[in-house]
Amino acid sequence: MDTIEFWVSSYWFWFGIATLLLALEAAFGGFMFLATSVAALAIGGISHFYPQFGFPILLLFFMLLASATLYFTSTWVEARQEKNRELQRSAINQHYLGRQFALMDPIHKGLSSLNIDGIIWQLRGDDAPAGTKMSVVSVGDGFLEVAKINS
C-alpha cells in the first residue's frame, strides 16, 4: 500500500495527469482540459517541493485549483466570445450605412419603422412624409439614424 501511496503522491503522477489532460485538450479543445492541466501541473510542483503532503491533501488542492482555473477560464472565454459577437454585429450593421430607401410610413416625432432585409428597424430622424427618400447616416443598437436625400 505504501508503494501506491508513494506513486499517487509523487510529482510524476501529477505531471502524468497534466500530460493526459493536455492530450485531451488537443483532441477536444475548449480550454477546460487546459485549465485542469494547469492545475495538475501546479500540484505536481507542490508535491515535488513538499513531499510530506499526502494524496488526500494534494487531491483537495487539485480540486480547489482546478475549480478556480475553470471558473476564471470560462469567464475569460465568455467575455472574449461576447466581444467577438459584438464585433460581428457591428460589422453586419455597418453595411446599412449609406443605404437609401423610400419611407413606407411617415417619420412622426422623430420615429418610424421600416422592414429592411427582413428586419424591422426603428428609424430616427427628422419628420418626413411617407415616400420620402432617406439615407442611413448611422447605425445604433436596434435603430437606424436617417436623413433626407436632397434631390
C-alpha positions in Angstrom: 0.0 0.0 0.0 2.9 2.3 0.7 4.1 2.0 -2.9 0.8 3.0 -4.3 0.6 6.0 -1.9 4.1 7.0 -2.9 3.3 6.9 -6.6 0.0 8.7 -6.2 1.6 11.4 -4.1 4.6 11.6 -6.4 5.0 14.6 -8.7 5.4 12.2 -11.6 1.8 11.1 -11.1 0.6 14.7 -11.3 2.8 15.6 -14.3 1.3 12.5 -16.0 -2.2 13.7 -15.3 -1.3 17.1 -16.6 0.1 15.5 -19.8 -3.1 13.3 -20.2 -5.3 16.4 -19.8 -3.2 18.3 -22.4 -3.7 15.4 -24.8 -7.5 15.6 -24.2 -7.3 19.4 -24.8 -5.5 18.8 -28.1 -8.2 16.3 -29.1 -11.3 18.1 -27.9 -10.4 21.8 -27.3 -12.5 24.3 -25.4 -9.9 25.3 -22.7 -11.5 23.2 -20.0 -8.9 20.4 -20.1 -6.2 23.0 -20.4 -7.3 24.7 -17.2 -7.3 21.4 -15.3 -4.0 20.5 -16.8 -2.5 23.7 -15.4 -3.9 22.8 -12.0 -2.4 19.3 -12.2 0.9 20.8 -13.2 0.8 23.1 -10.2 0.0 20.2 -7.9 2.9 18.3 -9.4 5.2 21.3 -8.5 3.7 21.4 -5.0 4.2 17.6 -4.5 7.8 17.9 -5.7 8.7 20.7 -3.3 6.5 19.5 -0.4 6.7 15.7 -0.5 5.3 15.4 3.0 1.8 16.2 1.7 -0.3 13.0 1.2 -2.6 12.2 -1.6 -5.8 13.4 0.1 -4.3 16.9 0.7 -2.9 17.0 -2.9 -6.3 15.9 -4.3 -8.0 18.6 -2.3 -5.6 21.2 -3.5 -6.1 19.9 -7.1 -9.9 20.2 -6.8 -9.7 23.7 -5.4 -7.1 24.9 -8.0 -9.0 23.2 -10.9 -12.2 24.8 -9.8 -10.6 28.2 -9.7 -8.9 27.8 -13.1 -12.0 26.5 -14.7 -14.0 29.5 -13.3 -11.5 32.1 -14.5 -11.0 30.4 -17.8 -14.7 30.1 -18.6 -15.2 33.7 -17.5 -12.4 34.8 -19.8 -13.7 32.7 -22.8 -17.2 34.0 -22.3 -16.1 37.6 -22.2 -14.0 37.1 -25.4 -16.9 35.4 -27.2 -19.2 38.3 -26.3 -16.6 40.8 -27.6 -16.5 38.8 -30.9 -20.3 38.7 -31.1 -20.4 42.5 -30.6 -17.7 43.0 -33.3 -19.7 40.7 -35.7 -22.9 42.6 -35.0 -21.1 45.9 -35.6 -19.6 44.7 -38.9 -23.0 43.4 -40.1 -24.8 46.6 -39.1 -22.2 48.8 -40.9 -23.3 47.6 -44.3 -26.5 49.6 -43.7 -24.6 52.9 -43.7 -25.4 54.9 -46.8 -28.3 52.7 -47.9 -31.1 54.5 -49.5 -34.8 53.8 -49.4 -38.3 55.3 -49.5 -40.3 55.6 -46.3 -43.3 53.3 -46.1 -44.7 55.1 -43.1 -44.0 58.7 -42.2 -41.5 59.7 -39.6 -43.6 61.4 -36.8 -42.0 63.0 -33.8 -38.6 61.7 -34.9 -39.6 58.0 -35.0 -40.8 55.4 -37.5 -40.1 51.8 -38.5 -39.2 50.0 -41.7 -38.6 46.5 -42.8 -35.1 46.2 -44.4 -33.8 42.7 -45.4 -36.4 41.0 -43.2 -35.5 43.0 -40.1 -37.9 45.7 -38.7 -35.7 48.6 -37.8 -36.7 51.6 -35.8 -35.9 54.8 -37.7 -34.8 58.0 -36.1 -34.7 61.3 -37.9 -36.4 64.5 -38.9 -40.1 64.3 -39.5 -40.9 63.3 -43.1 -44.0 62.0 -45.0 -44.3 58.5 -46.4 -42.5 58.1 -49.7 -39.6 60.4 -48.8 -36.2 59.2 -50.0 -33.9 58.6 -47.0 -30.3 57.6 -46.4 -28.9 55.8 -43.4 -26.3 58.0 -41.7 -25.6 55.9 -38.5 -26.5 52.6 -37.0 -27.3 52.2 -33.3 -28.4 49.2 -31.2 -31.7 48.3 -32.9 -32.2 51.6 -34.7 -31.1 53.4 -37.9 -30.5 57.2 -37.9 -31.7 58.5 -41.2 -31.6 61.8 -43.2 -33.5 63.1 -46.2 -31.8 62.8 -49.5 -31.8 66.2 -51.3 -32.6 65.6 -55.0 
